[in-house]
Each structure stands twice: as structure tokens, then as C-alpha cells.
């Protein structure tokens, strides 16, 4: 897998910043637009969103060359991912801090009548939360933005090389892009420190995947759709 990904990236001498940024921009724009649609259309709009963003992400796949899978980073990545999940839920329950906006919090078992439509939505939601978002965000936040703020000629910097200014800016901007900003700023710091320690973007992707997978399972088990 590592060879095939690196091979795709190697077809160009230096990936442009657009390949790192465009998927996140498209995702953010579609997320904003879906907030204006009637609630009953949300499942289908979300499905359309993940399809469109997936197409864009695949078109920008040369940026995936920064993702080099290695087994040795898996234990620490899984531990960080689980720790991030725990603090995300715990902080939200223990500290009554103001959130930025609100989530859709759609309950597919009461808001979607058709079993088939419900299954399609749940599959799309899990795919978006567990695979699409971690890949897209890690490529943007940890591979691109941390290095770009450090040096605009970011491709010359190895993974895990970033300034304290970049560390702070990414932590804050990552936080304000999430409803649960307090938990998000801690999450951004945890993933950046994991990157610094392992020098592996793949480790950050796995940690993010584990965090989101654990959150998705938690939501299904508890019915706390506010985290959905």
C-alpha cells in the first residue's frame, strides 16, 4: 500500500497546495449549505456531500504521498486516538462551556422511516466520520498547514517539522472549526505532538480514525446524537 501511494505522488515533482486544501474547502462549503436545507433532506444531502468530497479527495490523491503506512506506530496511535475520544466526551460532560454552533444531532432510528434509507445513511455517516474526515483533515491540518505556516515552501520540510507558531495557529483554527472547541484544541495538540514524536502522518490518521470510530460507536450505544 505504501508503495502504491508513494507511486501516485511520485508522478509529479512537488504536490501543489491545492491538493491539500481543496477537499477541506469543498467539505466546509457543503457543510455550510446543508445547514440551510430542511432537516428531512439532511441524510441525502450528507450522502451527496461524502460522494462529492470523495471524488475531490481522489482527484487530489497526490497529497496522499505523505501518508506512509508503518506498523510500528500503530500502538501509540491507537492509544492517542482512544485518549482523544475519552477527553472529547468527558470535557463536554464535566465542563459547561459555550459551544460554537450546533450539530444536526439527527437520530436515524426515529427520523428516517425507511429501513433501507436508514442503512444507507448509517453507512455513509460511518464512512464520512471514520475514513473520509480523518484522511482529509490530517492531510490538510497536519501535513499541509503545520508545515506551510512554518515555511511556505512546505514540501521541503519532513513530516513532524513545524514551528511553535504553526503549532499554536493550527490548534486554534482546528478548535474554532469544531462545535466542541475546547475538546478540539486539546485534540489538535495531541495529534501534532504525536506527529512530532513519530514523524508519521499515518500515525495521526490512525489516531483520528480511532477517535472517530470510538465516538461513532459511543453514539450508537448511548443514543447521544448530539455528538453525531
C-alpha positions as CSV (number, residue, x, y, z in Angstrom):
1,X,0.0,0.0,0.0
2,X,2.8,2.4,0.9
3,X,4.5,1.8,-2.4
4,X,1.3,2.4,-4.4
5,X,0.5,5.6,-2.6
6,X,4.0,6.9,-2.9
7,X,4.0,5.9,-6.6
8,X,0.9,8.1,-7.2
9,X,2.6,11.0,-5.5
10,X,5.8,10.5,-7.5
11,X,4.1,11.3,-10.8
12,X,4.6,15.0,-10.0
13,X,7.7,16.6,-8.8
14,X,6.0,18.6,-6.0
15,X,2.4,18.4,-5.0
16,X,0.7,21.9,-5.1
17,X,-1.0,23.3,-2.0
18,X,-4.3,23.0,-3.8
19,X,-4.2,19.2,-3.5
20,X,-4.0,19.6,0.3
21,X,-6.6,22.3,0.6
22,X,-9.4,21.7,-1.9
23,X,-11.1,18.7,-0.2
24,X,-11.4,20.5,3.1
25,X,-12.7,23.6,1.4
26,X,-15.4,21.7,-0.6
27,X,-16.4,19.8,2.6
28,X,-16.7,23.0,4.6
29,X,-18.8,24.7,1.9
30,X,-21.2,21.8,1.5
31,X,-21.5,21.5,5.3
32,X,-22.5,25.2,5.4
33,X,-25.0,24.8,2.6
34,X,-26.6,21.7,4.2
35,X,-27.5,23.8,7.2
36,X,-30.0,25.7,5.1
37,X,-31.8,22.7,3.8
38,X,-34.9,21.2,5.5
39,X,-34.0,18.7,8.2
40,X,-35.8,15.8,6.4
41,X,-33.4,16.2,3.5
42,X,-30.2,16.0,5.6
43,X,-29.5,12.3,5.2
44,X,-29.5,12.5,1.4
45,X,-27.6,15.8,1.4
46,X,-25.0,14.2,3.7
47,X,-24.7,11.2,1.3
48,X,-24.2,13.6,-1.7
49,X,-21.6,15.5,0.3
50,X,-19.4,12.5,1.1
51,X,-19.6,11.3,-2.5
52,X,-18.6,14.7,-3.9
53,X,-15.8,15.1,-1.3
54,X,-14.5,11.6,-2.0
55,X,-14.3,12.4,-5.7
56,X,-12.4,15.6,-4.9
57,X,-10.1,13.8,-2.5
58,X,-9.3,11.1,-5.1
59,X,-8.6,13.8,-7.7
60,X,-6.1,15.3,-5.1
61,X,-4.6,12.0,-4.2
62,X,-1.0,13.1,-4.9
63,X,-1.1,14.6,-1.5
64,X,-1.5,11.2,0.0
65,X,2.1,10.5,-0.7
66,X,2.8,12.0,2.7
67,X,0.8,9.0,4.2
68,X,3.4,6.2,4.6
69,X,1.8,3.2,6.5
70,X,4.1,1.6,9.1
71,X,3.1,-1.0,11.7
72,X,5.4,0.3,14.5
73,X,3.3,3.5,15.0
74,X,0.0,1.6,15.5
75,X,0.2,1.1,19.3
76,X,0.8,4.7,20.2
77,X,-1.6,5.9,17.5
78,X,-4.4,3.7,18.9
79,X,-3.7,4.9,22.5
80,X,-3.7,8.6,21.5
81,X,-6.9,8.0,19.5
82,X,-8.7,6.4,22.5
83,X,-7.4,9.2,24.8
84,X,-8.7,11.9,22.5
85,X,-12.1,10.2,22.4
86,X,-12.3,10.0,26.2
87,X,-11.4,13.6,26.7
88,X,-13.8,14.7,24.0
89,X,-16.8,13.2,25.7
90,X,-15.6,13.8,29.3
91,X,-14.8,17.5,28.8
92,X,-18.2,18.1,27.3
93,X,-19.9,16.5,30.3
94,X,-17.8,17.9,33.0
95,X,-17.3,21.5,31.8
96,X,-20.3,23.7,30.8
97,X,-18.5,25.8,28.2
98,X,-20.3,27.6,25.3
99,X,-20.1,25.7,22.0
100,X,-19.7,27.1,18.6
101,X,-23.0,26.5,16.7
102,X,-24.8,23.2,17.0
103,X,-24.7,19.8,15.3
104,X,-27.6,18.3,13.4
105,X,-28.0,15.6,16.0
106,X,-30.2,13.5,13.7
107,X,-31.4,10.2,15.2
108,X,-31.6,7.9,12.2
109,X,-33.9,5.4,14.1
110,X,-36.6,8.0,14.6
111,X,-36.0,10.5,11.8
112,X,-35.6,8.1,8.9
113,X,-38.6,5.8,8.4
114,X,-37.3,3.6,5.6
115,X,-35.0,0.8,6.8
116,X,-33.1,0.9,3.5
117,X,-32.6,4.7,3.7
118,X,-31.6,4.4,7.3
119,X,-28.9,1.7,6.4
120,X,-27.6,3.8,3.6
121,X,-27.3,6.9,5.8
122,X,-25.6,5.0,8.6
123,X,-23.1,3.5,6.1
124,X,-22.4,7.0,4.7
125,X,-22.2,8.5,8.1
126,X,-19.7,5.9,9.4
127,X,-17.6,6.2,6.2
128,X,-17.6,10.0,6.4
129,X,-16.7,10.1,10.1
130,X,-14.3,7.2,10.3
131,X,-12.4,7.3,7.0
132,X,-13.1,10.4,4.9
133,X,-12.7,13.1,7.6
134,X,-9.6,11.6,9.2
135,X,-7.8,11.3,5.8
136,X,-8.9,14.7,4.6
137,X,-8.2,16.6,7.8
138,X,-4.8,15.0,8.5
139,X,-3.6,15.8,5.0
140,X,-4.8,19.4,5.5
141,X,-4.0,20.2,9.1
142,X,-1.0,18.1,10.0
143,X,0.7,17.6,6.6
144,X,0.0,20.9,4.9
145,X,-0.9,23.7,7.4
146,X,1.6,22.9,10.1
147,X,4.4,22.9,7.6
148,X,3.1,25.8,5.4
149,X,2.9,28.2,8.4
150,X,6.4,27.1,9.3
151,X,7.7,27.6,5.8
152,X,5.6,28.4,2.6
153,X,7.9,26.0,0.7
154,X,6.4,23.3,2.9
155,X,7.2,20.3,0.8
156,X,10.9,20.6,1.7
157,X,10.1,20.0,5.4
158,X,10.0,16.5,6.7
159,X,6.8,15.3,8.4
160,X,6.7,16.4,12.1
161,X,8.8,19.5,11.4
162,X,6.9,22.7,12.5
163,X,7.3,25.8,14.5
164,X,5.6,26.7,17.8
165,X,3.7,29.4,15.9
166,X,2.4,26.9,13.5
167,X,1.5,24.6,16.4
168,X,-0.5,27.3,18.1
169,X,-2.2,28.6,14.9
170,X,-3.3,25.1,13.8
171,X,-4.5,24.3,17.3
172,X,-6.7,27.4,17.5
173,X,-8.1,27.2,13.9
174,X,-8.8,23.5,14.3
175,X,-10.6,24.3,17.5
176,X,-12.9,27.0,16.1
177,X,-13.8,24.8,13.1
178,X,-15.5,22.4,15.6
179,X,-18.6,22.8,17.7
180,X,-16.8,21.4,20.8
181,X,-13.9,23.8,20.5
182,X,-12.3,23.1,24.0
183,X,-12.0,19.4,23.3
184,X,-10.9,20.1,19.7
185,X,-8.0,22.3,20.8
186,X,-6.7,19.5,23.0
187,X,-7.2,17.1,20.2
188,X,-5.2,19.3,17.8
189,X,-2.3,19.5,20.3
190,X,-2.4,15.7,20.8
191,X,-2.3,14.9,17.1
192,X,0.5,17.4,16.5
193,X,2.6,16.0,19.3
194,X,2.0,12.5,18.0
195,X,3.3,13.7,14.6
196,X,6.3,15.3,16.2
197,X,7.1,12.1,18.2
198,X,6.5,9.6,15.4
199,X,7.3,11.7,12.3
200,X,4.4,9.8,10.8
201,X,1.3,11.3,9.2
202,X,-0.1,7.8,9.1
203,X,0.1,7.7,12.9
204,X,-2.1,10.8,13.0
205,X,-4.6,9.3,10.5
206,X,-4.9,6.1,12.6
207,X,-5.3,8.1,15.8
208,X,-8.0,10.3,14.2
209,X,-9.7,7.2,12.8
210,X,-9.8,5.5,16.2
211,X,-11.1,8.6,17.9
212,X,-13.9,9.0,15.4
213,X,-14.7,5.3,15.4
214,X,-14.9,5.2,19.2
215,X,-17.2,8.3,19.1
216,X,-19.5,6.7,16.5
217,X,-19.8,3.5,18.5
218,X,-20.4,5.5,21.6
219,X,-23.2,7.5,19.9
220,X,-24.9,4.3,18.6
221,X,-24.7,2.7,22.1
222,X,-25.9,5.6,24.1
223,X,-28.1,7.5,21.7
224,X,-26.4,10.7,22.4
225,X,-26.9,12.0,18.9
226,X,-25.6,15.5,19.9
227,X,-22.1,14.1,19.1
228,X,-23.1,12.8,15.7
